[in-house]
Amino acid sequence: MDIATISGLVLALTAIVIALVMDGGSPAELFAAPAAIILIFGGSLGATIITSPLKLVLKLPKFVVQAFTTNKYDAKGTIDLLSKLADKARREGLLALEEDSRKIDDKFLRKGIMMVVDGVDPEQVSSIMETTVAQMRARHKEGMGFFTAAGAFAPTFGIIGTVMGLISVLKQLDNPGALGESIATAFLATLWGLLSANLIYLPIAGKLKAKDEEEARNRYMQLEGILSIQAGENPRIVRDKLTAYLAPADIKSDEEGEKAKGAEKKPAAVKAEKAQA
């Protein structure tokens, strides 16, 4: 589960409840007008569905799940793998990577390495892989667009609900005692419209966008490594190029890990020299 998404949702809900209680209200008051809630969610989702193809609507549960799950990208592990493949390719040739490529779980990375092994032209490899990333982002954009549109419709349906409630209020002018409660109930529709837009729809759209950018960055890093291997670049250069995609804190920890590995190798090298002597 994505802790950031859950934590943000809990924090926002807690702030709303605390503010409501401090103003002398009760959390139960938010649900005093179930008709307004039905109107907001039913109306906003229905209007958005009108603007979307059926195949996209059927994917909505998948998009929601993505917003609440964590992307599992091991950037450092990918860099290590590509550096090792670059070293092997330099020593044994690109064909030697065929067996290694079959063991790669990541379909995108496996596809790129296989094309390199098959001798596909570098420009074609780059074109195919970039098109794959572009189509991936286009699919992600559909999900983002749906929730962004729903976030735009929700406040409008909130106003519609309030107007409908006020119409009912005007019919009760002969009963002044009930006016206050009726007006408060009418404005709950506006509140739910704003809440659903700014607490559900737009945050989900924003989270999907962040995940899209993270995955795209990971894919471009992999593509950079694939093309570097195909060009026969030095493994150290390959590692340096790919490390540039990491955050400064991750780069520091990666460098410390490399130093530790180097320190472990030195005693082994000394033992080998003594043995040869």
C-alpha positions as CSV (number, residue, x, y, z in Angstrom):
1,M,0.0,0.0,0.0
2,D,1.1,3.6,-0.7
3,I,1.6,5.0,2.8
4,A,1.7,8.6,1.4
5,T,-1.8,8.3,-0.1
6,I,-3.3,6.7,3.0
7,S,-1.6,9.1,5.3
8,G,-2.7,12.2,3.3
9,L,-6.3,11.0,3.2
10,V,-6.4,10.2,7.0
11,L,-4.8,13.6,7.7
12,A,-7.3,15.5,5.6
13,L,-10.3,13.7,7.1
14,T,-9.0,14.2,10.6
15,A,-8.5,18.0,10.0
16,I,-12.1,18.2,8.6
17,V,-13.6,16.4,11.6
18,I,-11.5,18.5,14.1
19,A,-12.5,21.7,12.4
20,L,-16.2,20.7,12.4
21,V,-16.1,19.8,16.1
22,M,-14.3,23.0,17.0
23,D,-17.1,24.9,15.3
24,G,-19.7,23.2,17.5
25,G,-20.8,20.6,14.9
26,S,-20.6,16.8,14.7
27,P,-19.2,14.5,12.0
28,A,-22.6,12.9,11.7
29,E,-23.9,16.2,10.3
30,L,-21.9,15.5,7.1
31,F,-24.2,12.6,6.4
32,A,-27.4,14.4,7.3
33,A,-28.3,14.8,3.6
34,P,-27.8,11.4,1.9
35,A,-29.7,12.6,-1.2
36,A,-27.0,15.3,-1.7
37,I,-24.2,12.7,-1.4
38,I,-26.0,10.5,-4.0
39,L,-26.4,13.5,-6.3
40,I,-22.7,14.6,-6.0
41,F,-21.1,11.2,-6.6
42,G,-23.7,9.9,-9.0
43,G,-23.9,13.1,-11.0
44,S,-20.1,13.8,-11.2
45,L,-19.2,10.2,-12.1
46,G,-22.1,10.0,-14.6
47,A,-21.2,13.2,-16.3
48,T,-17.5,12.0,-16.5
49,I,-18.6,8.6,-17.9
50,I,-20.4,10.4,-20.7
51,T,-17.2,12.0,-21.8
52,S,-15.2,8.7,-21.6
53,P,-15.1,5.6,-23.7
54,L,-16.5,2.4,-22.2
55,K,-13.1,0.6,-22.1
56,L,-11.7,3.4,-19.9
57,V,-14.7,3.3,-17.5
58,L,-14.1,-0.4,-17.1
59,K,-10.5,0.3,-16.0
60,L,-11.5,2.7,-13.2
61,P,-11.0,0.1,-10.4
62,K,-7.5,-0.5,-11.7
63,F,-6.7,3.2,-11.6
64,V,-8.0,3.5,-8.0
65,V,-5.9,0.5,-6.9
66,Q,-2.8,2.1,-8.6
67,A,-3.3,5.3,-6.5
68,F,-3.2,3.3,-3.3
69,T,-0.4,0.9,-4.2
70,T,3.4,1.6,-4.3
71,N,5.4,1.3,-7.5
72,K,8.1,-1.3,-7.0
73,Y,11.0,0.1,-9.0
74,D,14.5,-1.0,-7.8
75,A,16.5,1.7,-9.6
76,K,19.8,0.7,-7.9
77,G,19.2,-3.0,-8.7
78,T,18.5,-2.0,-12.3
79,I,21.7,0.0,-12.4
80,D,23.7,-2.9,-11.0
81,L,22.2,-5.3,-13.5
82,L,22.9,-3.0,-16.5
83,S,26.4,-2.4,-15.3
84,K,27.1,-6.1,-15.1
85,L,25.6,-6.7,-18.5
86,A,27.7,-3.9,-20.0
87,D,30.8,-5.5,-18.5
88,K,29.9,-8.9,-19.9
89,A,29.1,-7.5,-23.3
90,R,32.5,-5.8,-23.4
91,R,34.3,-8.9,-22.5
92,E,32.3,-11.6,-24.4
93,G,30.2,-9.7,-26.9
94,L,26.5,-8.9,-27.2
95,L,25.5,-12.4,-28.0
96,A,26.7,-13.5,-24.6
97,L,23.7,-11.6,-23.1
98,E,21.1,-13.8,-24.6
99,E,20.9,-16.2,-21.6
100,D,21.0,-13.3,-19.1
101,S,18.2,-11.5,-20.9
102,R,15.8,-14.5,-20.5
103,K,16.2,-14.2,-16.7
104,I,15.1,-10.6,-16.6
105,D,11.6,-10.2,-15.0
106,D,11.0,-6.7,-16.3
107,K,9.3,-7.1,-19.7
108,F,10.4,-3.7,-20.9
109,L,14.1,-4.2,-20.0
110,R,14.0,-7.8,-21.3
111,K,12.6,-6.7,-24.6
112,G,15.3,-4.0,-25.0
113,I,18.2,-6.4,-24.2
114,M,16.8,-9.0,-26.6
115,M,16.7,-6.5,-29.4
116,V,20.3,-5.6,-28.7
117,V,21.3,-9.3,-28.8
118,D,19.4,-9.8,-32.1
119,G,21.4,-7.0,-33.6
120,V,18.6,-4.5,-34.2
121,D,19.8,-1.1,-35.3
122,P,20.3,1.4,-32.3
123,E,18.0,3.9,-33.9
124,Q,15.3,1.3,-34.2
125,V,15.8,0.1,-30.7
126,S,15.5,3.7,-29.4
127,S,12.4,4.4,-31.6
128,I,10.6,1.2,-30.5
129,M,11.3,1.6,-26.8
130,E,10.4,5.3,-26.8
131,T,7.1,4.5,-28.6
132,T,6.5,1.9,-25.9
133,V,7.0,4.5,-23.2
134,A,4.9,7.1,-25.0
135,Q,2.0,4.6,-25.3
136,M,2.3,3.7,-21.7
137,R,2.0,7.4,-20.7
138,A,-0.9,7.9,-23.0
139,R,-2.8,5.1,-21.2
140,H,-1.9,6.7,-17.8
141,K,-3.1,10.0,-19.1
142,E,-6.6,8.6,-19.7
143,G,-6.9,7.7,-16.0
144,M,-5.6,11.1,-14.9
145,G,-8.0,12.8,-17.3
146,F,-11.0,10.9,-16.0
147,F,-10.5,11.9,-12.3
148,T,-9.5,15.5,-13.3
149,A,-12.8,15.8,-15.2
150,A,-14.7,14.3,-12.2
151,G,-13.1,16.8,-10.0
152,A,-14.3,19.6,-12.2
153,F,-17.9,18.3,-12.4
154,A,-18.3,17.6,-8.6
155,P,-18.4,21.3,-7.4
156,T,-20.9,22.1,-10.1
157,F,-23.2,19.3,-9.0
158,G,-22.7,20.5,-5.4
159,I,-24.2,23.9,-6.5
160,I,-27.0,22.1,-8.3
161,G,-27.8,20.2,-5.1
162,T,-27.7,23.4,-3.1
163,V,-30.1,25.1,-5.6
164,M,-32.4,22.1,-5.4
165,G,-32.3,22.3,-1.6
166,L,-33.1,26.0,-1.6
167,I,-36.1,25.4,-3.8
168,S,-37.4,23.1,-1.1
169,V,-36.6,25.7,1.5
170,L,-38.7,28.3,-0.3
171,K,-41.6,26.0,-0.2
172,Q,-41.4,26.0,3.6
173,L,-41.5,29.8,4.2
174,D,-44.6,29.3,6.2
175,N,-42.7,27.2,8.7
176,P,-39.9,29.5,10.0
177,G,-38.7,26.9,12.6
178,A,-37.6,24.5,9.9
179,L,-35.8,27.0,7.7
180,G,-32.5,27.0,9.5
181,E,-32.1,23.2,9.3
182,S,-33.3,23.1,5.7
183,I,-30.8,25.8,4.6
184,A,-28.0,24.0,6.3
185,T,-28.9,20.7,4.6
186,A,-29.0,22.5,1.3
187,F,-25.5,23.8,1.7
188,L,-24.2,20.3,2.5
189,A,-24.5,19.6,-1.2
190,T,-21.9,22.3,-1.9
191,L,-19.7,21.0,0.8
192,W,-19.8,17.5,-0.5
193,G,-19.1,18.7,-4.0
194,L,-16.0,20.5,-2.8
195,L,-14.9,17.7,-0.6
196,S,-15.3,15.0,-3.3
197,A,-13.4,17.1,-5.8
198,N,-10.5,18.2,-3.5
199,L,-10.2,15.1,-1.3
200,I,-10.9,12.3,-3.8
201,Y,-11.0,13.0,-7.5
202,L,-8.2,15.6,-7.9
203,P,-5.8,13.9,-5.4
204,I,-6.2,10.6,-7.2
205,A,-5.4,12.3,-10.5
206,G,-2.4,13.9,-9.0
207,K,-1.2,10.6,-7.5
208,L,-1.6,8.9,-10.9
209,K,0.4,11.7,-12.5
210,A,3.2,11.3,-10.0
211,K,3.3,7.5,-10.5
212,D,3.4,8.1,-14.3
213,E,6.4,10.4,-14.1
214,E,8.2,7.9,-11.8
215,E,7.6,5.0,-14.1
216,A,8.6,7.0,-17.2
217,R,11.8,8.2,-15.5
218,N,12.6,4.5,-14.7
219,R,11.9,3.4,-18.3
220,Y,14.1,6.2,-19.8
221,M,16.9,5.2,-17.4
222,Q,16.6,1.6,-18.6
223,L,16.6,2.7,-22.2
224,E,19.8,4.8,-21.6
225,G,21.4,1.7,-20.2
226,I,20.3,-0.5,-23.1
227,L,21.7,1.9,-25.7
228,S,24.9,2.3,-23.7
229,I,25.4,-1.5,-23.7
230,Q,24.7,-1.7,-27.4
231,A,27.3,1.0,-28.0
232,G,29.9,-1.0,-26.1
233,E,30.5,1.7,-23.4
234,N,32.7,1.2,-20.4
235,P,30.7,-0.3,-17.5
236,R,31.8,2.5,-15.2
237,I,30.6,5.1,-17.7
238,V,27.3,3.2,-17.9
239,R,26.9,3.2,-14.1
240,D,27.7,7.0,-14.0
241,K,25.2,7.8,-16.7
242,L,22.4,5.8,-15.0
243,T,23.2,7.1,-11.5
244,A,22.4,10.6,-12.8
245,Y,18.7,9.5,-12.7
246,L,18.8,9.0,-9.0
247,A,18.1,11.5,-6.3
248,P,21.2,13.0,-4.6
249,A,20.6,11.0,-1.4
250,D,20.3,7.8,-3.4
251,I,23.5,8.7,-5.3
252,K,25.4,9.1,-2.1
253,S,24.3,5.8,-0.7
254,D,25.1,4.1,-4.0
255,E,28.6,5.6,-3.9
256,E,29.1,4.4,-0.4
257,G,28.0,0.9,-1.4
258,E,30.5,0.9,-4.3
259,K,33.3,1.9,-1.9
260,A,32.3,-0.9,0.5
261,K,32.5,-3.4,-2.3
262,G,35.9,-2.0,-3.4
263,A,37.1,-2.4,0.2
264,E,36.0,-6.0,0.2
265,K,37.8,-6.8,-3.0
266,K,41.1,-5.3,-1.9
267,P,41.9,-8.1,0.6
268,A,41.0,-10.7,-1.9
269,A,43.3,-9.1,-4.5
270,V,46.2,-9.0,-2.0
271,K,45.7,-12.7,-1.2
272,A,45.8,-13.5,-4.9
273,E,49.1,-11.5,-5.4
274,K,50.6,-13.4,-2.4
275,A,49.5,-16.7,-3.8
276,Q,51.1,-15.9,-7.2
277,A,54.3,-14.8,-5.5
